[in-house]
């Protein structure tokens, strides 16, 4: 089974490396893990679009082959020349995605994270060679040709989308990035031209500018030109309107063989042991680890210290560090990953579970199996 490419890259991006990238980009270190967790799957999504377009597989394989094979080993030391690395990385993304799509990705990520577009471009440029270098390593390890490399990416589109922070995938879709990345660089996207007035009346046909002549639509199709803009506007209003979201919906619940304990006052199940085939992502960058967890009453229940990954490459459980009764000492408990939710809080979000403070304090201590993968 092919390893989840997002997990592979996340394991390589150590906190030390992310911190150096953040310093080079002029980015706050507290924001760096969030920026990395959003940028890596977003770039992979664009590369998957490139791989799926005509001639994209060869273009992607050629770009990967041009990367130095020893880039990953010396990257941490090479960050002293970070400006040059970032410029090369952004040039690489522009050549693959197209300059317009690369810039659109940077502006969309900057808007999503609430940071400047300049630091966002630098982070993208620094992460691009890491992503391409790891793709090259996977290609060599599995003996893949250009078609196999393309399938490696296109076959994991769902996993890549699920790895994005909540709301980012919809924002990229609304911006047109997904569609644009699948169009070869230099080729125009279809552009709708509004009906023109003629002899005092509205024109009854519209032109769709594409590579070749397209006959004007019939009169019965004219209604679509008025309905579609309304649908787009409605979709944007739906996205912008504050609402509660569940990030765990993107990850199917994983069945466990151990018997969970239930919080009598809440609905969350507590796991007592880990399965042997679960692995830990440890300190890898993602949107959950080292983030506090709250309940519906706004009480701080603890801090997520680890995410456990099942054999299918999807998140199975979250390990939470909580304080014992009266604040004396602490312990680790675990809940199914599907129990995690995110709630909109002003301009930010916070992670919640359906539990009480007394419930998590009384929950059984989570035991990591001796044979569990680390």
ZIGITA-V140435 format. One record per pair of residues at least 24 apart in sequence whose ideal C-beta (glycine too) atoms are under 6 Angstrom apart, sorted by the first residue. I is the first residue (numbers start at 1). GAP is how many residues later the second one is. D is the distance in Angstrom with one decimal. If there is no record, write none. Layout:
i = <I,I>
gap = <GAP,GAP>
d = <D,D>
//
This chain:
i = <4,4,5,6,6,9,9,10,10,11,13,15,17,18,20,21,24,24,25,25,25,26,27,33,35,35,36,37,37,37,38,38,38,39,39,39,41,41,41,43,44,45,46,46,47,48,48,48,49,49,50,51,51,51,52,53,53,57,57,57,58,61,61,63,64,64,64,67,67,67,71,71,72,85,86,86,86,89,89,89,90,92,93,97,98,101,101,104,104,105,108,108,108,112,112,162,165,166,166,166,170,242,244,245,246,247,248,248,248,251,251,251,253,253,254,254,261,263,263,265,265,266,266,266,266,267,268,268,268,268,268,270,270,270,271,271,272,273,273,274,274,274,276,276,277,278,278,278,278,279,279,280,280,280,281,291,293,293,293,294,294,295,299,301,322,325,331,332,333,333,334>
gap = <155,309,151,35,157,31,125,274,275,273,272,268,59,267,59,105,55,58,94,97,98,93,92,252,78,88,249,248,249,250,71,127,130,84,85,88,119,122,123,88,116,115,51,135,106,105,106,109,132,133,46,99,102,103,102,129,131,89,90,93,88,85,88,33,68,71,72,65,66,69,58,62,61,41,36,39,40,36,39,40,35,36,35,84,87,79,80,71,73,72,63,64,67,56,59,88,122,79,81,176,69,102,99,97,95,95,89,90,92,63,64,86,83,85,56,62,103,92,96,91,94,88,89,90,93,87,67,71,85,86,87,63,93,94,46,63,92,94,96,94,95,98,93,95,34,30,32,38,94,30,94,26,28,94,26,60,27,58,60,56,58,60,58,59,38,36,34,34,30,33,32>
d = <5.4,3.5,5.7,5.5,4.2,5.5,5.4,4.1,5.8,5.4,5.3,5.4,5.6,5.7,4.8,4.8,5.9,3.5,4.5,3.8,4.9,5.3,4.8,4.4,5.6,5.5,4.4,5.3,5.0,4.8,6.0,5.3,5.7,5.8,6.0,5.5,5.0,4.2,4.7,5.7,4.9,5.3,5.1,4.4,5.7,4.2,5.4,5.4,3.4,4.2,5.3,3.8,4.6,5.3,5.0,4.9,6.0,4.6,5.5,3.7,5.1,3.5,5.3,5.9,5.6,5.3,4.6,5.0,5.4,5.5,5.9,4.5,4.7,6.0,4.7,3.2,5.2,3.5,3.5,5.2,4.1,5.5,5.3,5.4,3.8,4.6,5.2,5.9,5.4,5.8,5.9,5.9,4.9,5.4,5.6,4.1,4.8,5.0,4.5,5.3,5.8,4.8,5.5,5.5,4.9,5.0,5.9,4.3,5.0,5.3,5.1,5.6,5.8,4.0,5.0,3.9,5.4,4.9,3.5,4.5,5.7,4.9,4.1,5.4,5.3,4.4,5.3,4.9,5.2,5.2,4.6,5.6,4.3,6.0,5.7,4.2,5.0,4.9,6.0,5.2,5.0,4.9,5.6,4.7,4.5,4.5,6.0,5.7,5.7,5.0,3.6,5.3,5.9,5.2,5.1,5.6,5.8,5.2,5.8,5.7,5.0,5.6,4.9,4.9,4.9,5.2,4.8,4.8,4.4,5.3,4.0>
//
